[in-house]
Amino acid sequence: MGVEFPDFLRGIALIGKYGTTYLPVAVDPTGQLYIVLTGAPDITIPGTVNVDDLNTVKQIQGTDGAVYRTAKVDASGQFIMVPRGQSGNYMAIDANGFMTAVLKGDYGGTLYTIGLDNEGRITAYLVDDVDAFGKINTTGIAELAARLGSPVRFDRRGKVMELETFKDGIGRLQFNYAGASIAYALNPVIFMKDGYSLMCTIAGGAGDTLENIMENGGNWAGKLGFSWNFRVTNKRGLAKCRIAVYTGSTYYYGGLCYDQDNEKLTYLHTDATEHDLTGGSNVKVSANVWNYIKVVVDPSTGKYVRGIFNNNEYDMSALSLMNSASTDAKRFIGYAKLSWTATGTEIYYLDNLVATNAEPA
């Protein structure tokens, strides 16, 4: 291909190659060189890209899978960004630039939404294990404060129905005793919690007993527990933790006992006598040291659940409770029962009597 110019005109023609064909490079009416950009076939941008010194409009694209999408700007020319998760859940950003997000937490492999109150504060709850009905129990601030201020040394399983630390006196306890020289009074010198314990003194003979009784109405559910702390001087006698349950149709009675003379644990058998507890032999305690005893029963099965003495726990689930028919009103009674096995003076100090329900298995 040839290009001819007049003799008086000094000019050249620029030729560019397009494929196998050479084409002249064009200029605008004022003789300025200009170009028209087009996308390569593998980019699949249709049409031409209009770019000159007066028009700077450009399109930015990103891949959405195999499809190209155009990036957008707002009325001020700012890029619009919409963050989202891989599954397609968007995070919203308002006109002031605040991001709205849904927070989730993992529980057992399942995501649960973290809630807010009506002022935008994160809502959090302390929870206990499920109760006797399978319902999760939330713990409020008031209850938490009560727990933090409650006895330090007691088995935390189960929900507290009633407790006595003697800080406000002898309180709700009832007393039943057999013997000529038995006395009980608050003691401000020896205690575990809140400045007082209950001092129980006997100066009589063998077989004398003193029962410290905590009774609760029928507002309980599930398995029941009763526990207390005790301290002795001469280690001579029996410390019995007893539970009586009236269901409205049946009376159940059972308990755990520490035999100080023989240094062993026994339980109340269905024949109304004490039987040795498996694994409860050679249990030693020291005088003037606080000890802990607890028994848990299940009225729905008529059996024990477990016993606890100091740092040892005993499975009692195969043992049956004493029982008989009874139409008495539904109620729970816990007994801290002290029996003396020899003549002479013995002193017990009791503290932290706690009745529980909704005990776990």
C-alpha positions in Angstrom: 0.0 0.0 0.0 1.4 3.4 -1.0 0.7 6.9 0.2 1.7 9.9 -1.9 2.0 13.6 -0.8 2.5 16.8 -2.9 6.1 17.9 -3.4 5.6 20.9 -1.1 4.2 18.8 1.8 6.6 17.1 4.1 4.5 14.3 5.6 4.7 10.7 6.8 2.2 7.9 7.3 2.4 5.7 10.4 1.4 2.1 9.8 0.4 -0.3 12.5 0.0 -4.0 12.3 -3.3 -5.6 13.2 -3.1 -9.3 12.9 -1.5 -9.8 9.4 -2.8 -6.5 8.0 -1.0 -3.1 8.2 -3.3 -0.2 8.9 -2.6 3.6 9.0 -2.5 5.3 12.4 -5.1 8.1 12.5 -5.0 11.6 13.9 -7.9 13.9 14.9 -8.9 17.0 12.8 -6.1 19.1 14.4 -3.5 16.6 13.5 -3.2 15.2 17.0 -2.4 11.5 17.3 -5.1 9.6 19.2 -5.7 6.0 20.1 -8.8 3.9 20.9 -8.1 1.2 23.6 -10.0 -2.1 23.3 -9.9 -5.1 25.6 -8.2 -8.3 24.5 -10.6 -11.1 23.6 -9.7 -13.2 26.6 -10.8 -10.3 29.0 -14.2 -10.2 27.3 -14.8 -6.5 27.8 -17.1 -5.6 24.9 -16.8 -2.3 22.9 -14.1 0.3 23.2 -12.7 2.1 26.2 -13.2 5.8 25.9 -10.1 7.6 27.3 -8.9 11.0 26.3 -7.6 14.1 28.1 -11.1 15.4 28.8 -12.8 12.1 29.7 -11.2 10.1 32.5 -14.2 7.8 33.1 -13.0 4.2 33.7 -14.5 1.0 34.8 -12.8 -1.3 37.3 -14.0 -4.9 37.3 -13.5 -7.9 39.5 -14.3 -11.6 39.0 -17.3 -13.1 40.6 -16.6 -16.7 39.9 -16.3 -16.7 36.1 -18.2 -13.5 35.7 -16.7 -10.0 35.7 -18.6 -7.4 37.8 -18.1 -3.6 37.7 -17.0 -1.9 40.8 -19.3 1.0 41.8 -18.8 4.4 43.3 -21.2 6.7 45.2 -22.3 10.2 44.3 -19.0 11.6 45.6 -16.9 9.2 43.5 -16.0 7.0 46.5 -15.8 3.3 46.1 -18.8 1.4 47.6 -17.7 -1.6 49.6 -20.1 -4.1 50.9 -18.2 -6.7 53.1 -19.8 -10.1 53.3 -19.0 -13.6 54.3 -18.2 -16.4 51.9 -21.7 -17.8 52.3 -23.3 -14.4 51.3 -24.1 -12.8 54.6 -23.5 -9.0 54.3 -22.2 -6.6 57.0 -24.2 -3.3 56.7 -22.5 0.1 56.9 -24.7 3.1 57.4 -24.2 6.7 56.1 -22.0 7.6 59.0 -19.7 4.6 58.3 -20.8 2.5 61.2 -20.8 -1.2 60.6 -23.7 -3.4 61.7 -22.6 -6.9 62.5 -24.2 -10.1 63.9 -21.9 -11.7 66.5 -22.1 -15.4 66.9 -20.5 -17.8 69.3 -19.8 -21.5 69.0 -21.5 -24.0 71.3 -20.9 -27.7 70.6 -20.3 -27.0 66.9 -23.4 -24.8 66.5 -23.4 -21.0 66.1 -25.7 -19.0 68.3 -26.3 -15.3 68.0 -24.9 -13.1 70.8 -27.7 -10.8 72.0 -27.9 -7.1 72.9 -30.2 -5.2 75.2 -32.2 -2.2 74.1 -29.2 0.1 74.6 -26.9 -1.9 72.5 -25.0 -3.6 75.4 -24.0 -7.2 75.0 -26.3 -9.5 77.1 -24.5 -12.2 79.0 -25.8 -14.8 81.4 -24.1 -17.1 83.9 -25.8 -20.5 83.8 -26.0 -23.6 85.9 -26.4 -27.1 84.7 -29.9 -28.1 83.7 -32.4 -28.5 86.5 -34.5 -31.6 87.3 -36.8 -30.7 84.3 -33.9 -30.3 81.8 -34.2 -26.5 81.8 -31.0 -24.3 81.9 -30.9 -22.1 85.0 -29.6 -18.6 84.5 -27.8 -16.9 87.5 -28.6 -13.3 88.2 -26.4 -10.8 89.8 -28.3 -11.0 93.1 -28.0 -14.8 93.2 -24.4 -14.6 92.2 -23.7 -12.3 95.1 -25.5 -14.6 97.5 -23.5 -17.5 96.3 -20.2 -15.6 96.6 -21.2 -14.7 100.1 -22.4 -18.2 101.0 -20.4 -20.9 102.7 -17.1 -21.5 101.0 -16.8 -25.2 101.7 -19.7 -27.1 100.4 -20.6 -29.3 97.4 -21.8 -26.8 94.7 -23.9 -29.3 92.8 -27.6 -28.8 93.2 -29.6 -25.6 93.8 -29.7 -24.3 97.3 -33.1 -24.4 98.9 -32.1 -23.3 102.3 -28.9 -22.7 104.3 -27.9 -21.7 107.8 -24.5 -20.1 108.8 -25.8 -18.8 112.2 -24.8 -15.2 111.4 -28.3 -14.1 112.4 -28.8 -16.5 115.3 -30.0 -20.1 115.4 -32.6 -19.2 112.8 -35.0 -21.7 111.4 -33.5 -24.8 113.1 -35.7 -27.0 115.3 -34.2 -29.3 118.0 -35.0 -32.7 119.3 -32.9 -34.3 122.0 -32.8 -37.2 124.4 -30.6 -37.0 127.5 -30.3 -35.2 130.8 -27.4 -32.8 130.2 -27.6 -31.5 126.6 -27.1 -27.9 125.6 -26.8 -25.9 122.4 -25.8 -22.2 121.9 -24.2 -19.9 119.4 -20.4 -19.8 119.7 -18.5 -16.6 118.4 -15.1 -18.1 118.9 -15.0 -21.3 116.7 -16.7 -21.0 113.3 -16.3 -21.6 109.6 -18.4 -18.7 108.2 -20.0 -15.4 109.3 -18.6 -15.3 112.9 -20.7 -18.0 114.6 -21.2 -21.7 114.9 -23.6 -23.8 116.9 -22.0 -25.4 119.9 -23.6 -28.6 121.0 -22.6 -30.0 124.4 -23.4 -33.2 126.2 -22.3 -34.2 129.7 -24.5 -37.3 130.1 -24.3 -40.9 129.1 -24.0 -43.2 126.2 -27.0 -43.1 123.8 -27.9 -39.5 124.3 -28.8 -37.7 121.1 -29.3 -34.2 119.7 -31.0 -33.6 116.4 -30.6 -30.2 114.6 -33.6 -30.1 112.2 -33.9 -28.1 109.0 -37.4 -28.4 107.4 -38.5 -27.1 104.0 -41.9 -27.2 102.4 -42.9 -29.0 99.2 -41.4 -26.5 96.8 -38.6 -28.8 95.5 -37.8 -30.9 92.5 -35.6 -33.8 91.6 -32.8 -35.3 93.7 -32.3 -33.8 97.2 -29.2 -33.2 99.3 -28.3 -32.2 102.8 -24.9 -31.3 104.2 -23.1 -29.7 107.1 -19.7 -29.1 108.6 -18.8 -30.3 112.1 -15.9 -30.2 114.5 -15.3 -32.4 117.5 -13.2 -32.3 120.6 -12.8 -35.9 121.9 -13.8 -37.8 118.8 -16.3 -39.9 120.7 -19.7 -40.5 119.1 -21.6 -40.6 115.9 -22.3 -37.8 113.4 -25.3 -38.6 111.3 -26.5 -36.7 108.2 -30.1 -37.7 107.6 -32.8 -36.8 105.0 -36.5 -37.4 105.4 -38.7 -36.9 102.3 -42.5 -36.9 102.3 -43.9 -37.0 98.8 -47.6 -36.9 99.7 -47.9 -40.7 99.3 -44.6 -42.1 100.5 -42.2 -41.4 103.3 -38.5 -41.9 102.5 -35.7 -41.9 105.1 -31.9 -42.4 104.7 -28.6 -41.0 105.7 -24.8 -41.2 106.0 -23.1 -41.6 109.4 -19.5 -41.1 110.5 -18.6 -43.5 113.4 -15.8 -41.8 115.2 -15.1 -44.7 117.6 -14.5 -47.1 114.7 -13.3 -44.6 112.1 -15.7 -45.7 109.4 -18.7 -44.6 107.4 -22.1 -46.3 107.6 -25.5 -45.7 105.9 -29.1 -46.2 107.1 -30.3 -49.5 105.7 -33.9 -50.4 104.9 -33.9 -52.5 108.0 -33.5 -49.3 110.1 -30.0 -50.2 111.2 -26.5 -48.9 110.3 -24.7 -50.9 107.6 -21.0 -50.4 106.6 -20.6 -48.3 103.5 -18.5 -49.9 100.8 -15.1 -48.1 100.7 -15.9 -46.2 103.9 -13.6 -48.0 106.3 -10.5 -46.5 108.0 -11.8 -43.0 107.6 -9.7 -40.9 110.0 -10.4 -37.3 111.2 -8.5 -35.1 113.7 -10.0 -33.4 116.7 -10.6 -29.6 116.3 -10.6 -29.9 112.5 -13.7 -29.0 110.4 -15.2 -32.0 108.6 -17.8 -32.1 105.8 -20.6 -34.6 105.4 -23.3 -34.8 102.7 -25.9 -37.3 101.5 -28.0 -37.1 98.3 -31.2 -39.1 97.7 -33.7 -39.6 94.8 -37.3 -39.8 95.9 -38.4 -40.8 92.4 -36.5 -44.1 92.6 -36.5 -44.6 96.4 -32.7 -44.9 96.3 -29.6 -43.0 97.5 -27.5 -41.1 94.9 -24.2 -40.4 96.6 -22.5 -39.6 99.9 -19.6 -37.3 100.5 -17.3 -37.1 103.5 -14.5 -34.5 103.4 -12.7 -35.0 100.1 -14.1 -38.5 99.3 -17.3 -39.2 97.3 -19.1 -42.6 97.5 -21.5 -44.0 94.9 -24.6 -45.1 96.8 -27.0 -45.4 93.8 -27.5 -49.1 94.2 -28.8 -48.7 97.8 -32.4 -48.3 98.7 -33.9 -45.9 101.2 -36.2 -46.8 104.1 -39.8 -46.2 103.0 -43.4 -46.5 104.1 -46.8 -45.3 102.9 -47.6 -41.8 104.2 -50.3 -39.1 103.3 -48.4 -36.4 105.2 -47.9 -33.1 103.3 -45.0 -33.0 100.8 -41.9 -31.7 102.5 -38.2 -32.2 103.0 -36.4 -32.5 106.4 -32.6 -32.5 106.9 -31.2 -33.7 110.2 -27.7 -33.0 111.7 -28.0 -35.8 114.3 -25.4 -36.3 117.0 -25.2 -39.4 119.2 -22.8 -40.1 122.0 -21.4 -43.6 122.5 -19.7 -43.2 125.8 -20.2 -41.5 129.1 -18.5 -38.1 129.5 -18.5 -34.6 128.0 -18.3 -34.2 124.3 -18.6 -31.0 122.3 -19.6 -30.6 118.6 -19.5 -27.4 116.6 -21.8 -27.3 113.6 -21.8 -24.8 110.8 -23.0 -24.3 107.2 -26.1 -26.4 107.1 -27.2 -26.5 103.4 -30.3 -28.2 101.8 -30.3 -28.6 98.0 -32.6 -29.8 95.3 -32.2 -30.5 91.5 -29.0 -32.4 92.3 -27.4 -34.1 89.3 -27.0 -37.8 89.0 
